[in-house]
């Protein structure tokens, strides 16, 4: 017994993290990462399309189509993996998997809802701003979710 209120006892088991806080933090992180990645894909597609003449026939093997068709699912998967990483305190792999899938697919829906108006009103500069904002937010959230570092 330490004799001081609020201090843990010596040899006491560490407190388990709040599951609701873990889940909400990880889902938010996955969503922010996904928005940033989907914005990057949209920026890449628009940049590659800018060099084409209006008379060119669309093709599924063109560079902008490949970036879109491969980058979109890659962004969804990477957003899910980002959430999966921070869902580790849950311990249960099935819950982690289901919540990571929700984070990945939810980030795609959120991306569509954000990218469409941003690109419509501001063009590529708006996408660059969205990429920067998502990157900064993901760095801040990632550092907070990682927790304090204990130095030896």
C-alpha positions as CSV (number, residue, x, y, z in Angstrom):
1,X,0.0,0.0,0.0
2,X,1.4,3.4,-1.0
3,X,-0.6,5.4,1.4
4,X,-1.2,8.1,-1.3
5,X,-4.6,8.3,-2.9
6,X,-4.5,8.0,-6.7
7,X,-1.2,6.1,-6.8
8,X,-1.2,2.4,-7.7
9,X,0.0,-0.1,-5.2
10,X,3.4,-1.6,-5.7
11,X,3.1,-4.9,-7.6
12,X,-0.4,-4.1,-8.7
13,X,-1.5,-5.1,-12.2
14,X,-1.6,-2.2,-14.7
15,X,-5.0,-0.9,-15.6
16,X,-6.5,-2.2,-18.8
17,X,-7.1,0.4,-21.4
18,X,-10.6,1.7,-22.0
19,X,-12.0,-0.4,-24.9
20,X,-14.3,2.4,-26.1
21,X,-11.3,4.8,-26.2
22,X,-9.2,2.3,-28.0
23,X,-11.9,1.6,-30.6
24,X,-12.8,5.2,-31.2
25,X,-9.2,6.3,-31.5
26,X,-8.2,3.5,-33.9
27,X,-11.3,4.0,-36.1
28,X,-10.7,7.7,-36.2
29,X,-7.0,7.1,-37.1
30,X,-7.9,4.6,-39.8
31,X,-10.4,7.1,-41.3
32,X,-7.9,10.0,-41.4
33,X,-5.3,7.8,-42.9
34,X,-7.8,6.5,-45.5
35,X,-8.9,10.0,-46.4
36,X,-5.3,11.1,-46.9
37,X,-4.5,8.1,-49.1
38,X,-7.7,8.4,-51.2
39,X,-6.9,12.1,-51.7
40,X,-3.5,11.2,-52.9
41,X,-5.0,8.7,-55.3
42,X,-7.4,11.4,-56.6
43,X,-4.6,13.8,-57.0
44,X,-2.5,11.3,-58.9
45,X,-5.4,10.4,-61.2
46,X,-6.1,14.1,-62.0
47,X,-2.5,14.9,-62.6
48,X,-2.1,12.0,-65.0
49,X,-5.3,12.8,-66.8
50,X,-4.2,16.5,-67.3
51,X,-1.8,15.5,-70.0
52,X,-4.4,13.7,-72.1
53,X,-6.2,15.3,-75.0
54,X,-10.0,15.3,-74.8
55,X,-10.2,13.0,-77.9
56,X,-8.2,10.1,-76.4
57,X,-10.2,7.0,-75.8
58,X,-10.3,5.8,-72.2
59,X,-8.5,2.6,-71.5
60,X,-8.3,0.4,-68.4
61,X,-4.6,0.0,-69.0
62,X,-3.9,3.8,-69.1
63,X,-1.8,5.1,-66.2
64,X,-4.6,7.1,-64.6
65,X,-7.0,4.2,-64.7
66,X,-4.4,1.9,-63.1
67,X,-3.7,4.4,-60.3
68,X,-7.4,4.6,-59.7
69,X,-8.2,0.9,-59.9
70,X,-5.2,-0.2,-57.8
71,X,-4.8,2.8,-55.5
72,X,-8.4,2.9,-54.3
73,X,-8.4,-0.7,-52.8
74,X,-4.9,-0.2,-51.6
75,X,-6.0,2.9,-49.6
76,X,-8.9,1.0,-48.1
77,X,-6.6,-1.9,-47.1
78,X,-3.9,0.5,-45.7
79,X,-6.5,2.4,-43.7
80,X,-7.8,-0.9,-42.2
81,X,-4.2,-2.0,-41.4
82,X,-3.6,1.4,-39.7
83,X,-6.7,0.8,-37.5
84,X,-5.7,-2.8,-36.9
85,X,-2.4,-1.7,-35.5
86,X,-3.9,0.5,-32.8
87,X,-6.6,-2.0,-32.0
88,X,-4.0,-4.3,-30.5
89,X,-5.1,-3.7,-26.8
90,X,-8.4,-5.4,-27.6
91,X,-6.5,-8.7,-28.0
92,X,-9.3,-10.5,-29.8
93,X,-8.2,-10.9,-33.5
94,X,-11.8,-11.3,-34.7
95,X,-12.9,-8.0,-33.1
96,X,-9.8,-6.3,-34.4
97,X,-10.4,-7.6,-37.9
98,X,-14.1,-6.6,-38.0
99,X,-13.3,-3.1,-36.7
100,X,-10.4,-2.7,-39.1
101,X,-12.7,-3.6,-42.0
102,X,-15.2,-1.0,-40.8
103,X,-12.4,1.6,-40.6
104,X,-11.2,0.8,-44.1
105,X,-14.6,0.9,-45.8
106,X,-15.7,3.8,-43.6
107,X,-12.6,5.8,-44.7
108,X,-13.6,5.2,-48.3
109,X,-17.1,6.6,-47.7
110,X,-15.8,9.5,-45.8
111,X,-13.2,10.1,-48.6
112,X,-15.9,10.3,-51.2
113,X,-17.9,12.7,-49.1
114,X,-14.9,15.0,-48.6
115,X,-12.9,14.7,-51.9
116,X,-15.8,15.4,-54.2
117,X,-16.7,18.9,-52.9
118,X,-13.1,19.8,-52.2
119,X,-12.0,18.9,-55.7
120,X,-15.1,20.5,-57.3
121,X,-14.5,23.9,-55.6
122,X,-10.7,24.1,-55.3
123,X,-9.2,21.6,-57.8
124,X,-5.8,20.0,-57.2
125,X,-4.8,22.6,-54.7
126,X,-7.6,21.6,-52.4
127,X,-6.6,18.0,-52.7
128,X,-3.1,18.9,-51.7
129,X,-4.5,20.8,-48.7
130,X,-6.6,17.7,-47.8
131,X,-3.6,15.5,-48.1
132,X,-1.6,17.8,-45.8
133,X,-4.4,18.1,-43.2
134,X,-4.9,14.3,-43.2
135,X,-1.2,13.8,-42.8
136,X,-0.8,16.2,-40.0
137,X,-3.9,14.8,-38.2
138,X,-2.7,11.2,-38.6
139,X,0.7,12.1,-37.2
140,X,-0.9,13.8,-34.2
141,X,-3.4,11.0,-33.6
142,X,-0.8,8.3,-34.1
143,X,1.5,9.8,-31.5
144,X,-1.4,10.1,-29.0
145,X,-2.6,6.6,-29.7
146,X,0.9,5.2,-29.3
147,X,0.9,6.4,-25.7
148,X,3.7,7.7,-23.6
149,X,7.2,6.3,-24.1
150,X,8.8,4.9,-21.0
151,X,12.5,5.6,-21.0
152,X,14.7,3.1,-19.1
